[in-house]
Amino acid sequence: MDPVAWRVTLSAAALMLLMAGTRSAFGLFVSPINSATGIGLGTLSLVLALGQLGIGLTQPLVGAAAARFGATRVIVLGALSFAVLSALPAAWPLPVVVAAALIASAICGGAVSSNGVLVAEVGRAVPAP
């Protein structure tokens, strides 16, 4: 494999691992978010479920955007949006803001680590056997 293919493959793997870690570790932050905002565990669970639904509903749009504008732009925009939206609840801890930020950050995180986008880029970079 050439160096470009290695870079693309390792970058895609790192992004998938990073976003899988943030999704897996989020359970550690449910109680502190509930305590800080008073949003309630039921509402917080609904918000997180809506974020997962949003990921599934927006994947075709993310794929289309990556095909039109390039995967790098979609990933960078998703990562920047994810960073801002992840910091928003700490800066503005109102329940409505926290809920909207959690849903939107899940969708942006899905754009960063979209299997369709990342695997397609790896498929373009790695030659067929």
N, C-alpha and C positions, 0 to 999 in steps of 0.2 A: 504494500500500500504506500502511496506517496505521502509526503508530509502534510499536504492540505487535507487529505482524507483522514489522517490521524487527528489533526486539529479539530476538524468538524465532528468526528466521532466522539472524541474526548469531551469536547464542549457540550455536545448534546447529552452525553451521559452525566456530566456534572450538573447541567440544568435540571435534568430529570431527578437526580438525587437531591439537589437542593430543595426543589419544590415538594418532593415527596416527604422530605424531612419536615418542612414547615406544616404540611397537612397532618402528618403523624403526630407532631409535637403539640398541635394546637389544643389538644385535650388538657394539657397542663395549665393553660391560660383561661379555661372556661370559668373556674371559680373566681379568680381575681377580677376578670372582666365583669362577672355578675356582681361581685362585691363593690366594685368601683362605680358601676353605673346603675345598679338596681334594676337592670333590664329583666331579670327573672330567667330561671333556667329553661322554662318552657318556650319563652319568646326567643331566647338565645339559640336554643336548639332549632327552632323554626327558621331563624335567620341563617344558621349554618346550612340547613337543608336547602334553603332557597339559593344559597351560594353554590352548592353542588349542582342543583338543577340549572342554574345560570351557566355553569361551566359546560354542561351537556348541550344546552340550547345554543350557545355561542360558538361552539367548535366549528360548525360549518362556515360561520362568518370569519373566524380567525384563519381558517384554511384558505378561504377566498382572498382575504387581505394579504396573506403570505404569498399567494400565487400572483397577486397583482403588484404588490409593493416590495416584495422580497421578505424572506424569513427574518433576516437580520433586523430590519426596521420594525417588524411586528414584535420580535422578541425584546428589543431595546425599549420600545414604547410600553410594552406590557410590564417590563421590569421596573421602569421609572414610575409608572402608574401604581404598580404593586407597592413600591417603597413609600410613595406619598400616602396611599390609602392605608397602609399598615401603621403609619405614624399618626394619622388623623384622629383615631379614637383617644390616643394619649393627649393630644393637644386640645381636643374638644370633646369631652366625655359625656355628651348628651346621648340618651338612649337612641334617638332617631339617627343621629350622626354615626354612632357606633354600628347600628344595624345596617345602614346604607354602606358604610365603609367596609364592613365584613363581607357583604354580598359582592360589592364591586371588586374588592381585593381578591376574592376567590376567582372571579371571572378573569381578572388580569393575570393572576397566577396560572390559571389554565392556559392563557395565551402564551405565557413564557415557556411552559413545559408541555405544550400540546404534542401528543404523540404523533399526530398527523403532520405537523410542521417539522418537528425534529427528525422523525424517521424519514420523511421525504428528503430533507437536506442531506442526511447521511446516505440515503440511497443514491442521490445525485453525485455525491463526492466519492463514494467507494465504487470501484469498478466491479462489474459482474464477474463471478468466478469462472 
